[in-house]
Every structure is written in structure tokens, then in C-alpha cells.
Amino acid sequence: MARPQSRYVCQACGEAFVRWEGQCRACEGWNTLVETVVREPSRSERATARVRSAAAAVPEDLARIADPVVGRLQIGIGEFDRVLGGGLVPGSLVLVGGEPGIGKSTLLLQVAAGLARGKAGGVKVLYATGEESPAQVRLRAARLGLVTGASGDGVRVLADHDVTRIVDAARTERPGLVIVDSVQTATVDDLDGAAGSVGQVRESTLRLMDLAKGDGIAVILVGHVTKDGSIAGPKTLEHLVDAVISLEGERYAALRLLRATKNRFGSTDEVGVFEMAETGLLEVADPARAFLADHGGSAPGSIVAPTLEGSRPILVEVQALVSPTGYGNPSRKASGLDPNRLSLLIAVLGRRAGIPLGSHDVYANLAGGLAVVEPALDLPVALALASSSRDRPIHVGTVAIGEVGLLGELRTVVGLERRLREAARLGFTRAIVPRPAAGTALPVIDGLVVDAVASVREAIAAALAAGPP
């Protein structure tokens, strides 16, 4: 057996070095190298691994490989199953991330209970937590009403952070699903380094992946996120897993979005919408209407935009406030929107639409806590800014969608007909959209008047003319 050796591993990118350095040469981060004890395989172990690999690596014709029959595990939570592509695949490794307090542990406890009382007679679930005691997990389950019945009997709780003991317990219990909350608290005794370090997270994930693939047990990992919203730990963590799912939303708002940024067994175009309540995360029956529940009606600086979250159209209220600044440097604030796009639109409005905002404070917001970065919201934001600047409301029955270019021109967006049909279903009567290219017809939708304009200046004239005097 080879002797353990020390390596200095970057906690930001996972790159390893023989000696300590002040700056990581890979990611250029300062003071990120931490000494970690690793054991390199011996010469005999490497030779044995090569022999095994050579014996197992037999090429096969793609057409002759047997088509596996994959029976998905139905959770019983429609929005969760939707994001996964129809349910959990046995043997899959799924990473669920989100901000602290957003509801990750609550959602996964509901997932465990839903699977335990599922349609297929119930599936045993092992819930391993390194952050809570069994009594704390039971208190949360009792608050959610998940203690009694099949959900209480089918969910086994293990309060342990040691991956070896978690894997041993899973192979003894033979559950259909293992939930590890969280991978940043999981440790492997063979490795030096604190829980959450690059080496510990990577090795813990690898061993849990071996459990999933070797024993056919679905594994869900809970991952913490950094300040910029990315999953904490090495980037290899996201490469190792089969699916990466994020739970998003404002911590103090009720609505939550569940979206997949990677999914080997389904589409990444699906989004689940939940509402946080006292009894846990509840599925939203009509997501397109959910973000308009508090829409106040006609007011300067407000307009509704049909956006696409995956394949699902959702209507959101875009709000803007323009006010003369009292300081030398005007303030520009964006909530739920890309601040760089806001700065671009302010410049375009001043140069191409005759609405100078250089001496004004500008605030833009998406109501409901939703965050959208698609360029299709350019036109609604520009119209909201113009409405607030001129203190003229846009008619309450109007929606707008489109991308704004630097020349002030409007460009069409994907899924236009789907967006407009959803707007018409919710009672909107007028839509302002970019003029289509030559030879392309506008969608014809019953009850919805579609105004096609070529520039942001024309769009502002059409929108403000539609408002009440």
C-alpha cells in the first residue's frame, strides 16, 4: 500500500499542487490552497486496475446494445415529477441546490413521504442527514403532517455524516431512494480535510455514485450554494451527477420555482411552481396566473409580460419607477432583472426614443419575486420606464414582449404564439409585439388584438395611446 501524501487543493476550483502557493494558478484565487492528505494507488494496484479495465472494456455495436427498460419512481408530487422528466430513475444521482431557507429540506422530506406512500405500494426511503438530529427531522415531519401512515413507516432516518456508514446502511436497508442532506456535511474518514472541502465533497459524491450505479438505488444530494448562486464545491460535482435541480425564489415570498439545469433522463425545459405554506410546499394549479395574483391594475410604470419558464408560459408584472435624482450620480436598481440590460435600455430610450433618463433615478422590478434574464423582457421594461417617466399608465388589458436592439429596433422572440395564447386565456385583450420578418404571419388569436411595431419608439406611442386619458 502506498504511503499517504500531502497535496494542496484549491477550495475554489479543485486543482491540486505539490506545494503551497499564495495564488491558485488555475483559477487565480488568493489563499485558497488547503493541505489535504491523499493516498496514491500503489504500482500493484494500478496494474490490477489496468487488467480489470482491459477485461471489462469490450466494444459493442450501438445498434446491438439492449434497450434498457427503465421504470421510473413516481413521487406523487406532479411538479417534481415533471421537472425530472416523469419521475426518478432507479440508479440515478440527483443534486438539488438552493439558497438557505428556500425549502430544500422541506421539499425532499415531502418527496420521501410521497415515495413511501406511492402508487406502487410504497418504496422504502433512507433519509440521511448530517445537519439535524432524528428528533428535529420528526418535528419538521410532524409540522408537515408526514408522521402518520405509510409516510411515517416507510421513511428511515439516519443522523450521520460519514459516507461509509450511509452506504452500509443503504445496502442493508435496500431502499428505493437515499436522500443525503447535505453533501457539504458528508465526510470520508480516509481523507484529511474538513467537511465541505473540495476533496471531501468529491470523494463523498464518488462513493454515493458507486452506490447508485452499482446497486440501482436512486440517490438525491442536497447542495449548498455560494453567494453568486452556484453550487458550493468543485465543478466536478455537477459533472458527476445525472441531474442538477435548483429551487429558486425570494426567501420571503411565497412562490418557488424548481428547474433543472442538467438532466440526463429528461428535458431541461420543464419548470415546477410551488407555493410555500405552513404545511410545506404546495403545487400551484395555475402557474401562469400565480404571479399576477396581486396585480394592481392600471398605474404608471406597470405592464404585464408573458415570459417563458422552460416550456411553460408565465405572466409577470414588470414595474418601473423613474424619479429625478437628488444626487450627482443617479441610482440604477434592478430586482429580478439583469441590471446590465436595464442600463442598455436606459441608453436606448435616451438616444432612440427621446426619453432622456440620465438625470433620473431608475428602479425596475419583477413583482412576485421571480427572476428572469431572457431578452424578451426588454420591451416590457422599456414601456414601463416610458410610462413612469411620462406619468401615463398603460391600459390594464395590454401585454408586451420583444427584444430591443441598440438601434432601437425590435426583434421577435421564441414561442410568441404560445405566450400570446396564454395571455388571451387570462383575459388580456391587446398585445404589442415586434413586427415579423417578411413572409412571416402574425399569430391570430381569438379575443386578442396584436399590434406589430418595428421600433421601441413606435411601441411607446402605441402603448401610451392605449392608456386612459
C-alpha positions in Angstrom: 0.0 0.0 0.0 1.3 3.4 -0.9 2.0 6.0 1.8 -0.4 8.9 2.1 0.9 12.1 0.6 0.1 15.7 1.1 -1.4 17.8 -1.7 -2.5 21.4 -1.6 -6.0 21.6 -3.1 -7.7 24.8 -4.2 -11.0 25.2 -2.4 -12.4 27.2 -5.3 -11.7 25.1 -8.4 -10.3 21.7 -7.0 -6.9 22.0 -8.7 -4.1 20.2 -6.7 -0.5 21.3 -6.2 2.6 19.7 -4.7 3.5 22.7 -2.6 1.6 25.6 -1.1 1.3 28.8 -3.2 -0.4 32.1 -2.3 -2.4 32.1 -5.5 -4.0 29.3 -7.4 -2.5 29.1 -10.9 -5.7 27.6 -12.3 -8.4 30.0 -11.1 -6.2 32.8 -9.8 -7.9 32.8 -6.4 -5.8 34.0 -3.4 -5.3 32.0 -0.3 -7.5 29.1 -1.5 -5.0 26.2 -1.2 -5.5 23.9 1.7 -3.3 20.9 2.6 -5.1 17.6 2.0 -3.8 14.1 2.7 -4.4 11.8 -0.3 -3.3 8.2 -0.9 -2.0 7.5 -4.4 -2.6 3.9 -5.6 0.5 1.6 -5.4 2.1 0.1 -8.5 0.4 -3.2 -8.0 -3.0 -1.6 -7.5 -2.5 0.4 -10.8 -1.6 -2.8 -12.6 -4.6 -4.7 -11.2 -6.9 -1.8 -12.3 -5.5 -1.9 -15.8 -6.1 -5.6 -16.1 -9.7 -5.3 -14.8 -10.3 -2.3 -17.1 -8.9 -4.2 -20.1 -11.1 -7.2 -19.3 -14.3 -5.2 -18.9 -13.7 -2.8 -21.8 -15.3 -4.7 -24.7 -16.6 -2.6 -27.6 -20.2 -3.2 -28.7 -22.2 -2.1 -31.7 -24.5 0.7 -30.7 -27.5 -0.9 -32.5 -27.0 -4.2 -30.7 -26.9 -2.8 -27.2 -30.0 -4.0 -25.4 -32.5 -1.2 -24.8 -32.9 -1.0 -21.0 -36.4 -0.9 -19.6 -36.4 1.9 -17.1 -39.3 2.1 -14.7 -39.4 5.5 -13.1 -40.3 6.0 -9.5 -43.4 8.2 -9.3 -43.0 10.6 -6.4 -46.7 11.7 -6.4 -45.7 15.4 -6.5 -46.7 16.4 -10.0 -44.4 19.4 -10.3 -41.4 17.5 -9.0 -42.0 14.5 -11.4 -42.5 17.0 -14.2 -39.0 18.6 -13.7 -37.4 15.2 -13.5 -39.0 14.1 -16.8 -41.6 11.8 -15.4 -40.2 10.6 -12.1 -36.9 9.3 -10.5 -34.9 6.8 -12.5 -33.6 4.0 -10.3 -29.8 4.2 -10.0 -29.7 8.0 -10.8 -27.8 10.6 -8.9 -29.6 13.9 -8.5 -28.3 17.1 -7.0 -30.7 19.6 -5.5 -29.4 23.1 -4.7 -30.9 26.4 -3.4 -30.4 29.3 -1.0 -30.5 28.7 2.7 -34.1 28.7 4.0 -35.6 28.4 0.5 -37.2 25.0 1.3 -34.8 22.3 0.1 -35.1 20.0 3.1 -38.8 20.6 3.3 -39.3 19.6 -0.3 -37.1 16.5 0.0 -38.9 15.3 3.1 -42.2 15.6 1.2 -40.5 13.7 -1.7 -39.5 10.9 0.7 -43.0 10.7 2.2 -44.6 10.8 -1.3 -42.5 7.9 -2.5 -43.1 5.9 0.7 -46.9 6.1 0.2 -46.7 5.9 -3.6 -49.0 4.2 -6.1 -46.6 1.2 -6.5 -47.3 0.0 -3.0 -44.8 2.3 -1.4 -41.0 2.4 -1.6 -38.7 2.5 1.4 -36.6 5.7 1.7 -33.4 6.3 3.7 -33.1 9.9 4.8 -29.5 10.6 5.9 -28.9 14.0 7.5 -25.7 15.5 8.8 -27.4 18.8 9.8 -30.2 17.6 12.0 -30.9 15.1 14.7 -33.7 12.5 14.3 -35.9 14.4 16.7 -35.5 17.6 14.6 -36.4 15.7 11.4 -39.5 14.3 13.2 -40.6 17.7 14.4 -40.4 19.0 10.8 -42.3 16.0 9.5 -45.0 16.4 12.1 -45.4 20.0 11.1 -45.9 18.9 7.5 -48.3 16.1 8.6 -46.0 13.3 7.4 -45.5 11.3 10.6 -48.6 9.0 10.4 -49.4 6.3 7.9 -47.2 4.9 5.2 -45.1 8.0 5.0 -44.1 7.7 8.7 -43.4 3.9 8.4 -41.6 4.0 5.1 -39.1 6.7 5.7 -36.0 5.7 7.7 -33.9 8.5 9.3 -30.1 8.2 9.8 -28.4 11.1 11.5 -24.8 10.6 10.3 -22.4 12.4 8.1 -20.0 9.5 7.5 -20.5 8.3 3.9 -19.2 4.8 4.6 -21.8 4.3 7.2 -24.5 5.8 5.0 -23.6 3.5 2.1 -23.5 0.4 4.5 -26.9 1.3 5.9 -28.3 1.7 2.3 -27.0 -1.7 1.3 -28.5 -3.2 4.4 -31.9 -1.5 4.2 -32.2 -1.8 0.4 -34.3 1.4 0.0 -35.5 2.6 -3.4 -34.2 6.1 -2.6 -31.4 7.6 -0.5 -31.5 11.3 0.4 -28.3 12.9 1.7 -28.8 16.2 3.4 -26.3 17.6 2.6 -23.3 16.7 0.6 -21.3 19.6 2.1 -21.6 17.9 5.6 -20.7 14.4 4.3 -17.2 13.2 5.1 -15.0 10.2 4.3 -12.6 9.1 7.1 -9.9 8.1 4.6 -9.4 11.7 3.6 -7.9 14.6 5.6 -9.7 17.9 5.4 -12.9 19.4 6.9 -16.4 18.7 5.7 -17.2 20.7 2.7 -13.7 20.8 1.4 -13.1 20.0 -2.3 -11.6 16.6 -1.6 -14.3 15.6 0.8 -17.2 16.7 -1.4 -15.7 15.0 -4.5 -14.9 11.7 -2.8 -18.3 11.6 -1.0 -20.1 12.1 -4.3 -18.0 9.4 -6.0 -18.8 6.8 -3.3 -22.5 7.7 -3.4 -22.4 7.5 -7.2 -20.9 4.0 -6.9 -23.9 3.1 -4.6 -26.4 4.5 -7.1 -24.9 2.8 -10.2 -23.8 -0.4 -8.6 -26.9 -1.2 -6.5 -29.6 0.5 -8.6 -30.6 2.9 -5.8 -31.7 6.4 -6.6 -29.7 9.0 -4.6 -30.6 12.7 -4.1 -27.9 15.0 -2.7 -28.7 18.4 -1.2 -26.1 21.0 -2.1 -25.5 24.4 -0.6 -25.0 27.4 -2.8 -22.4 30.2 -2.8 -23.1 34.0 -2.8 -23.3 34.1 -6.6 -25.9 31.3 -6.6 -23.7 28.4 -7.9 -23.4 25.0 -6.1 -20.7 25.1 -3.5 -17.8 22.7 -4.0 -15.8 21.7 -7.1 -17.4 22.0 -10.5 -16.8 18.2 -11.0 -19.7 17.7 -8.5 -22.2 18.9 -11.2 -20.4 16.8 -13.9 -20.7 13.6 -11.8 -24.4 13.7 -11.1 -27.2 12.8 -13.6 -29.4 15.8 -12.9 -28.9 19.2 -11.3 -32.1 20.8 -9.9 -32.3 24.2 -8.3 -35.0 25.6 -6.0 -35.4 29.3 -6.6 -37.4 32.3 -5.3 -37.3 35.1 -2.9 -36.9 33.8 0.6 -39.7 36.0 2.0 -42.0 35.4 -0.9 -44.4 32.5 -1.2 -43.7 31.2 -4.7 -40.8 28.9 -5.5 -39.6 27.7 -8.9 -38.0 24.3 -9.4 -35.9 24.0 -12.5 -33.4 21.5 -14.0 -30.1 22.9 -15.4 -29.0 19.4 -16.3 -31.0 16.2 -16.8 -29.7 13.1 -18.5 -33.1 11.4 -18.3 -35.4 14.2 -19.4 -35.7 17.7 -20.7 -34.3 20.8 -19.0 -37.2 22.9 -20.4 -39.6 22.0 -17.6 -40.2 24.2 -14.6 -42.2 23.3 -11.4 -44.0 26.0 -9.5 -44.7 25.7 -5.7 -46.2 27.9 -3.0 -44.7 27.8 0.5 -47.3 27.3 3.1 -47.5 26.1 6.8 -47.9 22.5 5.6 -44.9 22.6 3.2 -44.5 23.3 -0.5 -47.8 23.1 -2.3 -48.2 22.7 -6.1 -49.6 25.7 -7.9 -52.6 24.7 -10.0 -52.3 27.6 -12.5 -48.7 28.9 -12.6 -49.4 31.4 -15.4 -51.9 33.2 -13.1 -49.9 32.8 -9.9 -47.6 35.8 -10.4 -50.4 38.1 -11.2 -52.4 37.5 -8.1 -51.6 40.9 -6.7 -51.6 42.8 -10.0 -53.0 46.2 -9.0 -54.3 47.2 -12.4 -53.6 50.4 -14.4 -50.9 52.6 -12.9 -47.9 54.5 -14.5 -44.9 52.3 -14.7 -46.7 48.9 -14.8 -47.2 46.4 -17.6 -47.7 42.6 -17.9 -45.3 40.4 -19.9 -45.7 36.8 -21.0 -42.4 35.1 -20.3 -41.4 31.5 -20.8 -40.0 29.4 -18.0 -38.9 26.3 -19.8 -41.8 25.3 -22.0 -44.4 26.9 -19.7 -45.7 30.4 -20.3 -46.0 32.6 -17.1 -47.3 36.1 -17.0 -45.4 38.5 -14.8 -45.9 42.2 -13.9 -43.0 44.5 -14.8 -42.8 47.6 -12.6 -40.6 50.7 -13.1 -40.2 53.9 -11.2 -38.4 57.0 -12.6 -37.7 59.9 -10.3 -35.4 63.0 -10.6 -32.3 62.3 -8.7 -31.2 64.4 -5.8 -27.5 63.5 -6.0 -24.7 63.7 -8.6 -24.8 60.1 -9.6 -28.3 58.7 -10.5 -29.2 55.3 -8.9 -30.0 52.3 -11.1 -31.5 49.3 -9.3 -33.0 46.1 -10.8 -34.8 43.3 -8.9 -35.4 40.1 -10.8 -34.0 41.6 -14.0 -30.5 41.8 -15.5 -29.0 45.2 -14.4 -26.8 45.3 -17.5 -29.9 45.0 -19.7 -31.5 47.8 -17.7 -28.5 50.1 -18.3 -28.7 49.3 -22.0 -32.4 50.1 -22.2 -31.9 53.4 -20.4 -29.3 54.4 -23.1 -31.5 53.2 -25.9 -34.5 55.2 -24.6 -32.5 58.3 -24.3 -30.9 58.0 -27.8 -33.6 56.4 -29.9 -36.9 57.2 -28.2 -36.4 60.8 -27.0 -36.8 59.8 -23.3 -33.6 61.0 -21.5 -33.1 59.4 -18.1 -29.5 60.5 -17.4 -30.6 62.7 -14.5 -33.1 60.4 -13.0 -33.1 57.5 -10.5 -34.4 54.4 -12.2 -35.8 51.3 -10.4 -37.1 48.2 -12.2 -38.7 45.2 -10.5 -40.5 41.9 -11.4 -43.4 41.5 -9.0 -43.7 38.2 -7.1 -40.0 37.5 -6.5 -39.4 35.9 -9.9 -36.0 36.3 -11.6 -36.0 36.4 -15.4 -33.0 37.1 -17.6 -34.3 36.5 -21.1 -34.1 39.4 -23.6 -37.8 39.1 -24.4 -38.5 41.3 -21.4 -36.6 44.2 -23.0 -39.8 45.8 -24.5 -42.0 45.5 -21.4 -39.2 47.1 -19.3 -38.7 49.9 -21.8 -42.5 50.6 -21.9 -42.7 50.6 -18.1 -39.8 53.1 -17.9 -41.5 55.3 -20.5 -44.9 55.1 -18.7 -43.3 56.1 -15.4 -41.2 58.9 -16.9 -44.3 60.4 -18.6 -46.6 59.5 -15.7 -49.1 57.9 -18.1 -50.5 54.5 -17.4 -50.7 51.6 -19.9 -54.1 50.1 -20.3 -54.6 47.2 -17.9 -55.5 44.8 -20.7 -52.2 45.2 -22.6 -49.2 42.8 -22.6 -45.9 43.3 -24.4 -43.0 41.1 -25.4 -39.9 41.6 -27.5 -36.1 42.2 -27.6 -34.7 45.7 -28.0 -31.6 46.3 -30.1 -29.0 49.1 -29.7 -30.5 50.8 -32.8 -33.9 50.9 -31.1 -35.3 48.1 -33.4 -37.4 45.3 -32.0 -36.6 41.7 -32.6 -39.0 38.8 -32.3 -38.8 36.1 -29.6 -39.2 32.3 -29.5 -42.6 30.9 -28.5 -44.5 34.0 -29.4 -47.8 32.3 -30.2 -47.7 30.2 -27.0 -47.1 33.3 -24.9 -49.9 35.2 -26.6 -52.4 32.3 -26.2 -51.7 32.2 -22.5 -52.3 36.0 -22.3 -55.6 35.7 -24.1 -56.6 32.8 -21.8 -56.1 35.1 -18.8 -58.3 37.8 -20.2 -55.8 40.2 -21.9 -57.1 41.9 -25.0 -54.1 43.6 -26.6 -50.5 42.7 -27.3 -47.6 44.8 -28.5 -45.1 42.6 -30.3 -42.2 43.1 -32.8 -43.1 43.2 -36.4 -42.4 39.8 -38.0 -39.9 39.3 -40.9 -41.2 39.4 -44.4 -43.2 36.4 -45.3 -44.0 35.5 -41.7 -47.5 36.0 -40.5 -48.6 37.2 -37.0 -50.5 34.6 -34.9 -54.2 35.0 -35.0 -55.8 34.5 -31.5 -59.4 35.0 -30.7 -60.1 37.9 -28.3 -56.6 39.3 -28.6 -55.6 42.3 -30.8 -52.0 42.0 -31.8 -50.1 45.3 -32.7 -46.9 44.7 -34.5 -44.3 47.6 -34.3 -40.8 48.0 -35.7 -39.1 50.1 -33.1 -39.2 51.0 -29.5 -40.4 54.5 -30.3 -43.4 53.1 -32.2 -44.1 50.7 -29.3 -44.1 53.5 -26.7 -46.5 55.6 -28.9 -48.8 52.6 -29.2 -48.7 51.6 -25.6 -49.3 55.1 -24.1 -52.0 55.9 -26.7 -53.9 52.8 -25.4 -53.9 54.0 -21.9 -56.8 56.1 -20.4 -56.5 59.8 -20.8 
